[in-house]
Amino acid sequence: MSDTALRVQRVVAETLKIDPDRVVENARFVEDLGAESIQSVELVAAFEEEFDISMDEEEALQVKNVQDAIKFIDKYR
């Protein structure tokens, strides 16, 4: 796993309060990891803080799984 992937995994696990082992690249935030809509906003904020980036919120909320999040964050770094 890349550095970005490991950090995304940790942030998602902490934000959603789930086991990091569940946060695999093809896991969907809502369907597989149980994220609720407010947690999607919390995830965006957590990614911005972790990676010291500013993400377009509308674009970020279109990210539906862990792999998409990794690619999206890499685009901003």
C-alpha positions in Angstrom: 0.0 0.0 0.0 1.2 3.5 -0.8 1.7 6.1 1.9 -1.5 7.9 0.8 -3.5 4.6 0.9 -2.3 3.8 4.5 -3.1 7.3 5.7 -6.6 7.2 4.0 -7.2 3.8 5.6 -6.3 5.2 9.1 -8.4 8.4 8.6 -11.4 6.4 7.4 -11.2 3.9 10.2 -10.9 6.7 12.9 -13.7 8.8 11.4 -16.1 5.9 10.9 -15.0 4.2 14.1 -14.4 0.9 12.4 -11.6 -1.7 12.2 -8.9 -0.6 9.7 -8.9 -4.0 8.2 -12.4 -3.3 6.7 -11.0 -0.3 4.8 -9.9 -2.0 1.6 -9.5 -0.2 -1.7 -12.7 -1.4 -3.2 -14.8 -0.7 -0.1 -17.6 1.7 -0.6 -18.1 4.3 2.1 -21.8 4.0 2.5 -22.7 0.5 1.4 -19.7 -1.4 2.8 -18.4 0.8 5.6 -21.7 2.2 6.9 -20.9 5.9 6.5 -23.9 8.2 7.0 -24.2 11.4 5.1 -22.8 13.6 7.9 -19.8 11.3 8.1 -19.1 12.0 4.4 -18.6 15.6 5.2 -16.5 14.6 8.2 -14.3 12.4 6.0 -13.6 15.3 3.6 -12.6 17.5 6.6 -10.4 14.7 8.0 -8.7 14.2 4.6 -8.1 17.9 4.3 -6.5 18.0 7.7 -4.4 14.8 7.3 -3.0 15.8 3.9 -3.0 19.6 4.4 -5.0 20.1 1.2 -8.2 22.0 0.3 -10.7 19.8 -1.6 -13.7 21.0 -3.6 -16.5 19.7 -1.4 -18.9 19.0 -4.3 -16.3 17.0 -6.2 -15.2 15.2 -3.0 -18.7 14.1 -2.1 -18.8 12.3 -5.5 -16.0 10.0 -4.2 -17.8 6.7 -3.3 -15.0 4.3 -2.4 -11.6 4.1 -0.8 -9.7 3.7 -4.1 -11.4 6.8 -5.5 -10.4 8.7 -2.4 -6.8 7.8 -2.8 -6.8 8.9 -6.4 -8.7 12.1 -5.6 -6.2 13.0 -2.8 -3.2 12.2 -4.9 -4.6 14.7 -7.5 -4.5 17.5 -4.9 -1.1 16.7 -3.5 
